[in-house]
Amino acid sequence: MNLVQTTVILVSCCALVMLIGLAAALAMVATSPLVNRVPKDVFGFASLQTNPQSAPPSLTRYAARDGEQLAYRFYDSTSDQILIFVHGSSYHGASYHALASMISSSGVSKVVLPNLRGHFQSGRRRGDVDYVGQLEDDIADLVQCLRKRNLQGPVILGGHSSGGGFVIRFSGGVYAHLISRFLMLSPIIPASPAIRGGSSGGWANLHMRRLLGLLTLNSVGIRGFNGLSVIEFNKPVEFWDGSETLSYSYRLNVSYHPRLRYRRDLRRLDEGAMVVIGQNDQAIDAHVLQQMFAKEASAVRFSILPGIDHFGIFTSVVAHRAIADWLAEPTTGFFNVDEEGGRLGGEPRADPTR
């Protein structure tokens, strides 16, 4: 057998293996939708069913780069600083009305509560985006919208739960230079050992076979199935109000969290970042998360609040005080801020794995 024949055989074998792998991935993607878990109030939604002292501000809209009108709420303040705070999975910005009201009224920051694309009143398709990375584009567009409104103060990007995970993703992406500081409340990092039971304590119902199949297909550039649902949320029906989003497509779910190699995103965070988590968090092991940050992002300030759970981290007085105190700290001493409120000298980062 000559060299040419050997090469042909090897190439044919490799092609056959690849075809078998792709066929297996397609079979995994095509598996039937998963069955919901037994309904359980994992996080204590009943504790949120109280009448707020004031109604949230009306929704305002801004045009993203594709022309889509996306919604947000704005809380003014005497401070020039601006906190864009990203909601957690399944709901929208109104969940954080009490937190935003406290921050704005205390004079430490203006607050913007966006409804991410694919959620209530934002985007054409509930639970979906157009491509992986679109949420980062949308937040960058929101920053530019605020600048056009003549809001020129430093911009802080914060978030809770999946929103906190999105903050980590954003810090490792091409737009990190737009942000002066990062705030993460109980951040979700799905691939990490800090997630309880691999399902955030029973909140997330993953379509694991489909997810693995889509990861395989995307690794070879096949993205035609990325609109399929890969996750559902275990929110009991008695707490539905019609504005929730109870399942996400692959491309929305991936866009919402740190990249699969999440350590790279963590290493981008510096002393201008803070994590606050409750010791009793139902979704995340706070001490395991703390160990992860100590190893990968040791400059980040990390605070564990005793007696606080996943929702208490944005509703309790103790958490409110910790957040307000951090926001009140001057940005000098962390880094200098440029004329647009971002990091002085910050450069857009290459992001080939969006």
Rosetta blueprint (number, residue, H / E / L):
1 M L
2 N L
3 L H
4 V H
5 Q H
6 T H
7 T H
8 V H
9 I H
10 L H
11 V H
12 S H
13 C H
14 C H
15 A H
16 L H
17 V H
18 M H
19 L H
20 I H
21 G H
22 L H
23 A H
24 A H
25 A H
26 L H
27 A H
28 M H
29 V H
30 A L
31 T L
32 S L
33 P L
34 L L
35 V L
36 N L
37 R L
38 V L
39 P L
40 K L
41 D L
42 V L
43 F L
44 G L
45 F H
46 A H
47 S H
48 L H
49 Q L
50 T L
51 N L
52 P L
53 Q L
54 S L
55 A L
56 P L
57 P L
58 S L
59 L L
60 T E
61 R E
62 Y E
63 A E
64 A L
65 R L
66 D L
67 G L
68 E L
69 Q E
70 L E
71 A E
72 Y E
73 R E
74 F E
75 Y E
76 D L
77 S L
78 T L
79 S L
80 D L
81 Q L
82 I E
83 L E
84 I E
85 F E
86 V E
87 H L
88 G L
89 S L
90 S L
91 Y L
92 H L
93 G H
94 A H
95 S H
96 Y H
97 H H
98 A H
99 L H
100 A H
101 S H
102 M H
103 I H
104 S H
105 S H
106 S L
107 G L
108 V L
109 S L
110 K E
111 V E
112 V E
113 L E
114 P E
115 N L
116 L L
117 R L
118 G L
119 H E
120 F L
121 Q L
122 S E
123 G L
124 R L
125 R L
126 R L
127 G L
128 D L
129 V L
130 D L
131 Y L
132 V L
133 G L
134 Q H
135 L H
136 E H
137 D H
138 D H
139 I H
140 A H
141 D H
142 L H
143 V H
144 Q H
145 C H
146 L H
147 R H
148 K H
149 R L
150 N L
151 L L
152 Q L
153 G L
154 P L
155 V E
156 I E
157 L E
158 G E
159 G E
160 H E
161 S L
162 S H
163 G H
164 G H
165 G H
166 F H
167 V H
168 I H
169 R H
170 F H
171 S H
172 G L
173 G L
174 V L
175 Y L
176 A H
177 H H
178 L H
179 I L
180 S L
181 R E
182 F E
183 L E
184 M E
185 L E
186 S L
187 P L
188 I L
189 I L
190 P L
191 A L
192 S L
193 P L
194 A L
195 I E
196 R H
197 G H
198 G H
199 S L
200 S H
201 G H
202 G H
203 W L
204 A E
205 N E
206 L E
207 H L
208 M H
209 R H
210 R H
211 L H
212 L H
213 G H
214 L H
215 L H
216 T H
217 L H
218 N H
219 S H
220 V L
221 G L
222 I L
223 R L
224 G L
225 F L
226 N L
227 G L
228 L L
229 S E
230 V E
231 I E
232 E E
233 F E
234 N L
235 K L
236 P L
237 V H
238 E H
239 F H
240 W L
241 D L
242 G L
243 S L
244 E L
245 T L
246 L L
247 S E
248 Y E
249 S E
250 Y H
251 R H
252 L H
253 N H
254 V H
255 S H
256 Y L
257 H L
258 P L
259 R L
260 L L
261 R L
262 Y H
263 R H
264 R H
265 D H
266 L H
267 R L
268 R L
269 L L
270 D L
271 E L
272 G L
273 A E
274 M E
275 V E
276 V E
277 I E
278 G E
279 Q L
280 N L
281 D L
282 Q L
283 A L
284 I E
285 D L
286 A H
287 H H
288 V H
289 L H
290 Q H
291 Q H
292 M H
293 F H
294 A H
295 K H
296 E H
297 A L
298 S L
299 A L
300 V L
301 R E
302 F E
303 S E
304 I E
305 L E
306 P L
307 G L
308 I L
309 D L
310 H L
311 F L
312 G H
313 I H
314 F H
315 T H
316 S L
317 V H
318 V H
319 A H
320 H H
321 R H
322 A H
323 I H
324 A H
325 D H
326 W H
327 L H
328 A H
329 E L
330 P L
331 T L
332 T L
333 G L
334 F L
335 F L
336 N L
337 V E
338 D L
339 E L
340 E L
341 G L
342 G L
343 R E
344 L L
345 G L
346 G L
347 E L
348 P L
349 R L
350 A L
351 D L
352 P L
353 T L
354 R L
